[in-house]
Amino acid sequence: MTASPPDFILREIVARAVDEDLRNGDVTTDALFTKPAAATGRIVAKEREGIVLAGISVAAEVFKQVDAGLSVAMRASDGDRLLQSATILTVSGDGRSILKSERVALNFLQRLSGIATLTAKFCEAVKKFNVKIVDTRKTTPGLRALEKWAVAIGGGHNHRHSLADGVLIKDNHVLLAGRDVAKACRDARKRAPHTLKVEVEAGTLDDVRAAIEGAADLILLDNMDTATIRHAVELIKGRAVIEVSGGVTIANVREIAACGPDLISIGALTHSAPAVDLSLDLVPQ
């Protein structure tokens, strides 16, 4: 299990989400209940195929921020594979506060567990190959730390967290720099911090040859078919780390892995993961 984001980041993200929902109060709950109403809520998994849980500490932080008097009991842990009807957590206390917390807590759990579950499916598909499944920066604005954490919980690996984490020369960089891939690699190595590796995107085999000439540390094979990927892997022959990206699906990821790359990066892990089905069942005391 990977460690969660620092507490201050988690608290900050949750605070923004709670403020978004409760800045002007909860008119429905306030109109119905004028005094505390004791209750217990139970968050339950509803997916028939099961889920990989991610974000339980985030959900707990939501309840804490809405009402520090609520008592949260975690019945599972991040990374657990849960079957339908499994209890994730219970929360007890003033039912008004549980109602006010419900949607935000579920939003985080459903989103993050969806990412972890999808990532686990990709990792399972390529487990026989010496390749890592990695994410991208195609994340929900403001939620990158949590979404990349969910990828790690699902068994994947994190690519750059920000533009400062590594040199990645993409097609538009090359166009703006004069269309010379090899020169772009050499220029980046001269001017970027010496601790960072240089990666360059290659859309054709000619780009691959130029990246090798420019001594790139990593070469990203972008939107290539499997025949071209295999050819590119042969050209590189261990002279650079090979990443494949673009058009990767659960249907073709195994075939891509068999071509021999070191990394397969998948934007869909974070930009298209379906939220899992969870519910909060409330029981008055």
C-alpha positions in Angstrom: 0.0 0.0 0.0 1.3 3.5 -0.9 1.2 6.3 1.6 -1.6 8.9 1.3 -0.9 12.5 0.3 0.4 14.7 3.1 -2.3 15.6 5.6 -2.2 19.3 4.7 -2.9 18.6 1.1 -5.7 16.2 1.9 -7.3 18.7 4.3 -7.0 21.5 1.8 -8.7 19.5 -1.0 -11.5 18.3 1.3 -12.0 21.8 2.7 -12.6 23.2 -0.9 -15.1 20.4 -1.7 -17.0 20.9 1.6 -17.1 24.6 1.0 -18.4 24.1 -2.5 -21.4 22.1 -1.1 -22.1 23.8 2.2 -21.0 27.4 1.8 -24.6 28.6 2.1 -25.9 25.8 4.3 -28.2 22.8 3.6 -31.6 24.2 3.4 -33.3 20.8 3.2 -31.8 19.4 6.3 -32.1 22.6 8.2 -35.8 22.9 7.3 -36.6 19.4 8.4 -34.5 19.1 11.6 -34.3 21.8 14.2 -32.4 19.7 16.8 -29.9 16.9 16.7 -31.1 13.5 15.3 -28.9 10.6 16.3 -28.2 8.2 13.4 -25.7 5.8 12.0 -24.7 5.7 8.3 -23.1 2.8 6.5 -21.2 3.2 3.2 -21.6 0.0 1.1 -20.1 -1.2 -2.1 -22.6 -2.0 -4.8 -20.6 -3.1 -7.8 -21.4 -6.6 -8.9 -17.8 -7.2 -10.1 -16.3 -5.7 -7.0 -13.9 -2.7 -6.5 -10.5 -1.7 -5.4 -11.1 0.7 -2.6 -9.3 4.1 -2.6 -10.1 7.2 -0.6 -11.4 6.0 2.7 -9.3 8.4 4.7 -10.5 11.2 2.4 -14.1 10.3 3.2 -13.3 10.2 6.9 -11.8 13.7 6.6 -15.0 15.0 5.0 -17.1 13.8 8.0 -14.5 15.3 10.4 -14.5 18.7 8.7 -18.3 18.9 8.6 -18.7 17.8 12.2 -15.8 16.9 14.5 -18.3 15.1 16.8 -19.1 12.4 14.3 -17.6 9.0 15.0 -16.1 7.2 11.9 -15.2 3.5 12.0 -13.3 2.2 9.0 -14.3 -1.3 8.1 -11.9 -1.7 5.2 -8.6 -0.2 4.0 -7.4 1.5 0.8 -6.2 -1.1 -1.6 -8.7 -3.7 -0.4 -10.7 -5.6 -3.1 -14.3 -5.5 -2.0 -17.2 -7.5 -3.2 -20.8 -6.3 -3.6 -22.5 -5.4 -0.3 -19.2 -5.0 1.6 -19.3 -2.3 4.3 -16.6 0.3 3.8 -17.1 2.5 6.8 -19.7 3.5 9.4 -20.3 6.9 10.8 -22.4 7.7 13.9 -23.6 10.9 15.5 -25.9 13.7 14.5 -27.8 12.6 11.5 -28.0 16.2 10.2 -24.2 16.2 9.9 -24.1 12.9 8.2 -26.6 14.1 5.6 -24.5 17.2 5.0 -21.4 15.1 4.5 -22.9 12.3 2.4 -22.5 13.5 -1.2 -19.0 14.9 -0.8 -17.7 11.8 1.0 -19.3 9.5 -1.6 -17.9 11.7 -4.5 -14.4 11.2 -3.3 -14.8 7.5 -2.6 -16.5 6.8 -5.9 -14.0 8.8 -8.0 -10.9 7.5 -6.4 -12.0 3.9 -6.1 -13.0 4.1 -9.8 -9.4 5.1 -10.7 -7.9 2.4 -8.5 -10.3 -0.3 -9.9 -9.5 0.6 -13.5 -5.8 0.8 -12.9 -5.9 -2.7 -11.3 -7.6 -4.1 -14.4 -4.8 -2.8 -16.6 -2.1 -4.1 -14.2 -3.8 -7.5 -14.1 -3.9 -7.6 -17.9 -0.1 -7.2 -18.3 1.1 -9.0 -15.1 3.0 -11.6 -17.2 5.2 -8.9 -18.8 8.0 -6.9 -17.4 6.2 -3.5 -17.9 4.8 -0.9 -15.7 1.4 0.8 -16.1 1.8 4.6 -15.5 -0.5 7.5 -15.4 -0.3 11.0 -17.0 -1.0 14.6 -16.1 -4.6 14.2 -17.6 -6.1 14.7 -14.1 -9.0 16.6 -12.7 -7.8 20.2 -11.9 -7.1 20.4 -8.2 -7.3 16.7 -7.6 -4.1 15.5 -9.1 -2.5 14.4 -5.8 -5.5 12.3 -4.9 -6.0 10.8 -8.3 -2.3 9.8 -8.8 -2.5 8.3 -5.3 -5.5 6.2 -6.4 -3.5 5.0 -9.4 -0.7 3.8 -7.1 -3.3 2.1 -4.8 -4.5 0.2 -7.9 -1.0 -1.1 -8.6 0.1 1.5 -11.2 3.0 4.0 -11.1 3.1 7.7 -11.3 4.6 9.7 -14.2 5.3 13.4 -13.7 3.3 15.1 -10.9 4.1 18.5 -12.4 6.0 20.1 -15.3 9.0 20.4 -13.0 9.4 16.7 -12.4 11.2 15.8 -15.7 12.0 16.9 -19.2 9.4 15.6 -21.7 9.8 17.0 -25.1 6.5 16.6 -26.9 5.5 17.2 -30.6 4.6 20.9 -30.0 7.9 21.5 -28.3 9.7 20.1 -31.3 7.6 22.2 -33.7 8.3 25.3 -31.8 12.1 24.5 -31.6 12.5 24.0 -35.3 11.4 20.4 -35.9 14.8 18.9 -35.0 14.2 16.1 -32.5 17.9 15.3 -31.9 18.8 19.0 -31.4 15.9 19.4 -29.0 17.2 16.5 -26.9 20.8 18.0 -26.8 19.6 21.5 -26.0 17.4 20.2 -23.2 20.3 18.2 -21.7 22.5 21.3 -21.8 20.0 23.6 -20.1 17.8 21.5 -17.8 18.9 20.6 -14.3 21.5 17.9 -14.4 19.5 15.6 -12.1 16.7 15.2 -14.6 16.4 12.7 -17.4 15.4 13.7 -20.9 12.4 12.1 -22.5 11.2 12.8 -26.0 8.0 11.9 -27.8 8.4 10.0 -31.1 5.5 9.6 -33.5 7.5 7.9 -36.3 10.5 5.7 -36.7 12.5 8.6 -38.0 11.7 10.4 -34.8 12.9 7.3 -32.9 16.2 7.4 -34.8 16.6 11.2 -34.1 15.9 10.6 -30.4 18.6 7.9 -30.3 21.0 10.4 -32.0 20.1 13.0 -29.4 20.8 10.5 -26.6 17.4 10.7 -25.0 17.1 8.8 -21.7 13.5 7.9 -22.5 11.7 7.6 -25.8 7.9 7.9 -25.8 6.4 6.0 -28.7 3.2 8.0 -29.4 0.1 6.5 -31.1 2.0 3.8 -32.9 0.5 0.5 -34.1 2.0 -2.7 -32.6 4.0 -3.5 -35.7 5.7 -0.1 -35.5 6.2 -0.4 -31.8 8.0 -3.7 -32.2 10.2 -2.1 -34.9 11.0 0.9 -32.6 11.9 -1.4 -29.7 14.4 -3.2 -32.0 15.9 0.2 -33.1 16.3 1.4 -29.5 17.8 -1.9 -28.3 18.3 -0.9 -24.7 19.8 2.5 -25.4 16.8 4.3 -23.8 13.8 3.5 -21.6 10.8 2.9 -23.8 7.4 4.2 -23.0 4.3 3.6 -25.1 1.3 6.0 -25.0 -1.8 6.8 -27.0 -4.7 4.7 -27.9 -4.1 2.2 -25.1 -7.2 0.2 -24.0 -7.9 -2.8 -21.9 -8.5 -4.7 -25.2 -5.0 -4.0 -26.6 -2.8 -3.4 -23.6 -1.6 -7.0 -23.5 -0.6 -6.9 -27.2 1.3 -3.7 -26.6 3.0 -5.1 -23.5 4.2 -8.1 -25.6 6.1 -5.7 -27.9 8.6 -5.1 -25.1 8.2 -1.5 -23.7 9.3 -0.6 -20.2 6.3 1.6 -19.5 2.8 2.0 -20.8 1.2 5.3 -20.0 -2.6 5.6 -20.0 -4.4 8.9 -19.7 -7.7 7.1 -19.3 -6.7 5.9 -15.8 -7.6 9.4 -14.5 -9.6 11.2 -17.2 -12.0 8.4 -18.0 -12.2 6.0 -15.1 -15.9 5.3 -14.3 -17.0 6.1 -10.8 -17.8 3.0 -8.8 -21.3 2.4 -7.4 -21.5 3.1 -3.6 -24.3 4.1 -1.3 -24.7 5.5 2.2 -27.5 3.9 4.1 -28.7 5.9 7.1 -30.4 4.4 10.1 -32.0 6.6 12.8 -31.2 5.7 16.4 
